[in-house]
Amino acid sequence: MSALRIDVSDLLTHPGARRSVHLEDEVEDLRGSAASVTGPISLDLTLEHITDGVVVRGRLGATWRGECSVCLRDLEEPLDVVVDELFESDPVEGETYPLEGHEIDLEQLVRDSLVVELPLAPHCAEPCAAPVIDEDNEDQPKDPRWAVLEELKLD
């Protein structure tokens, strides 16, 4: 059983009951178009039983890695996301999450919340510049972004 799958039967028997959940787990293949989440994800949540189901509120913390879209340096930045979602027996597609018997599975909530926060075009925190290329100087190293084209042979 995944650490992100939580038994909430104690909450369901007491309306208005609350429980804090603090855990860390890894989620496989959590990536966007230009960055990906690496390492464990920390969850600091409060679960609360309401009439409609279980509300999950709190924070998700992770680290993303990617390449600067300007200078191509490797980047690694923290990610802190606030969540406030409802798990219910009859979930509404795209709006709420399923309450499966007496369990909730936080994996899809984690995926949905973190992936939309990943940068589409990561860049350095400080302004950076693309390498300056002097076309007349053949001794100057080539722009590494175009290096793979050097291998292309055109007839």
C-alpha positions as CSV (number, residue, x, y, z in Angstrom):
1,M,0.0,0.0,0.0
2,S,1.3,3.4,-1.0
3,A,2.1,5.9,1.8
4,L,-0.2,8.3,-0.1
5,R,-3.2,6.0,0.4
6,I,-4.7,7.0,3.8
7,D,-7.4,5.2,5.8
8,V,-9.9,7.9,7.0
9,S,-12.4,5.5,8.7
10,D,-11.7,7.3,12.1
11,L,-12.8,10.6,10.5
12,L,-15.9,9.2,8.8
13,T,-17.4,8.0,12.0
14,H,-17.2,11.5,13.7
15,P,-18.6,14.5,11.8
16,G,-16.3,17.5,12.1
17,A,-13.3,15.3,13.1
18,R,-9.9,16.5,12.1
19,R,-6.5,14.8,11.7
20,S,-3.1,16.1,10.8
21,V,-1.0,14.2,8.3
22,H,2.8,14.7,7.9
23,L,4.6,12.4,5.5
24,E,7.2,12.2,2.7
25,D,7.0,9.9,-0.3
26,E,8.2,9.8,-3.9
27,V,5.9,9.9,-6.9
28,E,7.2,8.3,-10.1
29,D,7.4,10.2,-13.4
30,L,6.3,13.6,-12.1
31,R,7.3,16.0,-14.9
32,G,6.2,18.8,-17.0
33,S,7.4,19.9,-20.5
34,A,10.7,21.4,-19.3
35,A,11.1,20.5,-15.6
36,S,10.5,17.5,-13.3
37,V,10.1,16.9,-9.6
38,T,13.0,15.0,-8.0
39,G,13.3,13.4,-4.7
40,P,10.6,13.0,-2.0
41,I,7.5,15.2,-1.7
42,S,6.6,16.4,1.7
43,L,3.0,16.6,2.7
44,D,1.8,18.7,5.6
45,L,-2.0,18.4,5.6
46,T,-5.1,18.5,7.7
47,L,-7.9,16.1,6.9
48,E,-11.4,17.1,8.0
49,H,-14.7,15.2,7.7
50,I,-17.5,17.4,6.4
51,T,-21.0,16.4,5.2
52,D,-19.9,15.9,1.6
53,G,-16.7,13.9,2.4
54,V,-13.2,14.7,3.5
55,V,-11.5,18.0,2.9
56,V,-7.7,18.0,2.5
57,R,-6.0,21.3,3.2
58,G,-2.3,22.1,3.6
59,R,1.0,22.3,1.8
60,L,3.0,20.2,-0.6
61,G,6.8,20.7,-0.8
62,A,9.1,19.4,-3.4
63,T,12.2,20.2,-5.5
64,W,12.1,20.6,-9.3
65,R,15.0,20.3,-11.7
66,G,15.3,21.6,-15.2
67,E,17.6,23.6,-17.6
68,C,17.6,27.3,-18.0
69,S,15.9,28.1,-21.3
70,V,18.4,30.9,-21.9
71,C,21.9,29.8,-20.8
72,L,21.2,26.0,-20.4
73,R,22.6,25.8,-16.9
74,D,21.1,23.1,-14.6
75,L,18.5,24.5,-12.2
76,E,17.1,23.2,-9.0
77,E,14.5,25.1,-7.1
78,P,12.0,24.4,-4.2
79,L,8.3,24.2,-4.9
80,D,5.7,25.0,-2.2
81,V,2.1,24.5,-3.2
82,V,-1.1,25.1,-1.1
83,V,-3.9,22.6,-1.5
84,D,-7.5,22.7,-0.5
85,E,-9.5,19.8,-2.1
86,L,-12.5,17.7,-1.5
87,F,-12.6,13.9,-1.5
88,E,-16.2,12.5,-1.9
89,S,-18.0,9.3,-2.6
90,D,-19.4,10.6,-5.9
91,P,-16.6,12.7,-7.3
92,V,-17.2,15.3,-10.0
93,E,-14.8,14.8,-12.9
94,G,-12.1,17.5,-12.7
95,E,-13.5,19.1,-9.6
96,T,-13.2,16.6,-6.7
97,Y,-11.4,13.4,-5.8
98,P,-12.8,10.0,-5.0
99,L,-13.4,8.8,-1.5
100,E,-13.0,5.0,-2.0
101,G,-14.8,3.4,0.9
102,H,-12.8,4.5,3.9
103,E,-9.6,5.5,2.0
104,I,-8.4,8.5,0.1
105,D,-5.5,8.3,-2.3
106,L,-3.5,11.5,-2.4
107,E,-1.3,10.6,-5.4
108,Q,-3.5,12.2,-8.0
109,L,-3.9,15.3,-5.9
110,V,-0.1,15.5,-5.6
111,R,0.3,15.1,-9.3
112,D,-2.4,17.6,-10.3
113,S,-1.1,20.2,-7.8
114,L,2.6,20.0,-8.5
115,V,2.7,19.5,-12.3
116,V,0.7,22.8,-12.9
117,E,3.3,24.7,-10.8
118,L,6.3,23.5,-12.8
119,P,7.8,26.2,-15.0
120,L,7.2,25.9,-18.8
121,A,10.4,27.7,-19.6
122,P,12.7,27.6,-16.6
123,H,15.2,30.4,-16.2
124,C,17.8,31.5,-13.8
125,A,16.7,33.6,-10.9
126,E,19.2,36.3,-11.8
127,P,19.1,37.5,-15.4
128,C,21.5,35.5,-17.5
129,A,22.6,35.9,-21.1
130,A,23.0,33.4,-23.8
131,P,26.6,32.8,-24.8
132,V,28.0,35.6,-27.0
133,I,29.4,34.1,-30.3
134,D,32.0,36.0,-32.3
135,E,31.4,34.7,-35.8
136,D,34.9,35.8,-37.0
137,N,36.8,34.0,-34.3
138,E,37.1,30.3,-35.2
139,D,39.0,29.5,-32.0
140,Q,36.0,30.5,-29.9
141,P,34.0,27.5,-28.6
142,K,30.8,26.9,-30.5
143,D,27.4,27.5,-28.8
144,P,26.7,24.2,-27.0
145,R,23.1,24.4,-27.9
146,W,24.0,23.9,-31.6
147,A,26.8,21.4,-31.1
148,V,24.7,18.4,-32.1
149,L,24.3,20.1,-35.6
150,E,28.0,19.8,-36.1
151,E,27.5,16.1,-36.5
152,L,25.0,16.5,-39.3
153,K,26.4,15.7,-42.7
154,L,24.6,17.2,-45.7
155,D,25.4,15.9,-49.1
